[in-house]
Amino acid sequence: MVDHLKDLQEMAHDMFPHGGISEDTVNYIDARVKLRELRARLPAIVEMDGEAIRALRGRYNLSQAMLAEYVNMSVVTISKWERGEKKPNGAALRVLNTLSDKGPEIFI
């Protein structure tokens, strides 16, 4: 697979010492490469419905209140997730996935 971003990064580093590109641009390209590498290392996020969240709680013997503490949400939110009124997303979904994969001990 051709890696155009890495090629661009190499060219930017070659051009910078000669004034062909600004330091800000080099830093921006470097940051984009780091971001892509991070995304490649992070595990994929798995969507979780109410049944999966209930099963997660059961697997680790967690009450709704305990799960709420782990994901920094309210008990009402956990209840709505489990009833299918709302779906977890963003950081909460990342925490739920981590909790599912590694268990609650990861947060202690």
Secondary structure per residue as TSV (DSSP state, phi and psi in degrees):
chain	resnum	aa	ss	phi	psi
A	1	M	-	360.0	134.6
A	2	V	-	-78.4	133.2
A	3	D	-	-110.9	86.7
A	4	H	H	-67.0	-34.8
A	5	L	H	-66.2	-41.3
A	6	K	H	-65.6	-37.3
A	7	D	H	-62.4	-43.3
A	8	L	H	-63.4	-40.5
A	9	Q	H	-62.0	-43.6
A	10	E	H	-63.1	-43.2
A	11	M	H	-63.6	-40.0
A	12	A	H	-62.4	-42.5
A	13	H	H	-67.7	-30.8
A	14	D	H	-71.9	-37.9
A	15	M	H	-80.6	-28.8
A	16	F	G	-56.2	-48.1
A	17	P	G	-61.3	-20.9
A	18	H	G	-99.7	6.2
A	19	G	T	79.8	12.9
A	20	G	S	-81.3	-10.6
A	21	I	S	-155.3	147.7
A	22	S	-	-79.5	158.6
A	23	E	H	-63.3	-37.6
A	24	D	H	-60.0	-41.5
A	25	T	H	-67.2	-41.6
A	26	V	H	-60.6	-44.9
A	27	N	H	-63.3	-39.2
A	28	Y	H	-63.4	-45.9
A	29	I	H	-64.0	-42.9
A	30	D	H	-59.5	-41.6
A	31	A	H	-64.7	-39.2
A	32	R	H	-65.5	-38.5
A	33	V	H	-65.1	-44.6
A	34	K	H	-61.5	-41.4
A	35	L	H	-62.0	-45.2
A	36	R	H	-62.8	-40.2
A	37	E	H	-65.2	-39.3
A	38	L	H	-63.1	-46.8
A	39	R	H	-59.4	-34.8
A	40	A	H	-69.7	-28.9
A	41	R	H	-86.0	-27.8
A	42	L	S	-69.7	140.1
A	43	P	-	-67.3	149.2
A	44	A	-	-65.4	145.6
A	45	I	-	-82.3	130.5
A	46	V	-	-102.5	125.2
A	47	E	-	-63.0	145.5
A	48	M	-	-128.5	127.6
A	49	D	-	-95.6	-179.1
A	50	G	H	-58.0	-40.6
A	51	E	H	-63.4	-42.0
A	52	A	H	-65.8	-37.3
A	53	I	H	-69.5	-42.1
A	54	R	H	-61.0	-42.4
A	55	A	H	-64.4	-39.3
A	56	L	H	-60.6	-46.2
A	57	R	H	-61.1	-42.9
A	58	G	H	-64.1	-40.9
A	59	R	H	-60.5	-36.9
A	60	Y	T	-107.1	11.2
A	61	N	T	54.0	50.3
A	62	L	-	-106.7	138.4
A	63	S	-	-79.0	168.5
A	64	Q	H	-60.2	-38.3
A	65	A	H	-64.2	-40.1
A	66	M	H	-66.4	-44.6
A	67	L	H	-61.8	-39.5
A	68	A	H	-58.3	-38.8
A	69	E	H	-65.7	-42.3
A	70	Y	H	-62.7	-40.0
A	71	V	H	-98.2	3.0
A	72	N	T	57.9	45.3
A	73	M	-	-126.6	173.5
A	74	S	-	-85.9	159.8
A	75	V	H	-61.3	-36.0
A	76	V	H	-60.0	-42.0
A	77	T	H	-63.9	-44.1
A	78	I	H	-59.8	-44.2
A	79	S	H	-61.5	-42.8
A	80	K	H	-64.8	-37.3
A	81	W	H	-61.6	-46.8
A	82	E	H	-67.9	-30.4
A	83	R	H	-85.1	-5.0
A	84	G	T	80.9	13.0
A	85	E	S	-77.1	-28.6
A	86	K	S	-139.3	162.7
A	87	K	-	-121.8	140.2
A	88	P	-	-69.7	146.9
A	89	N	-	-148.2	178.0
A	90	G	H	54.8	-134.8
A	91	A	H	-62.6	-36.4
A	92	A	H	-62.3	-40.8
A	93	L	H	-67.3	-37.4
A	94	R	H	-62.5	-43.3
A	95	V	H	-65.1	-43.2
A	96	L	H	-59.5	-42.5
A	97	N	H	-64.2	-42.3
A	98	T	H	-64.7	-43.7
A	99	L	H	-60.7	-42.5
A	100	S	H	-64.4	-41.7
A	101	D	H	-76.5	-38.1
A	102	K	H	-116.5	-10.2
A	103	G	-	85.6	165.0
A	104	P	G	-66.1	-22.1
A	105	E	G	-60.5	-24.1
A	106	I	G	-61.3	-24.3
A	107	F	G	-96.2	-0.3
A	108	I	-	-108.6	360.0
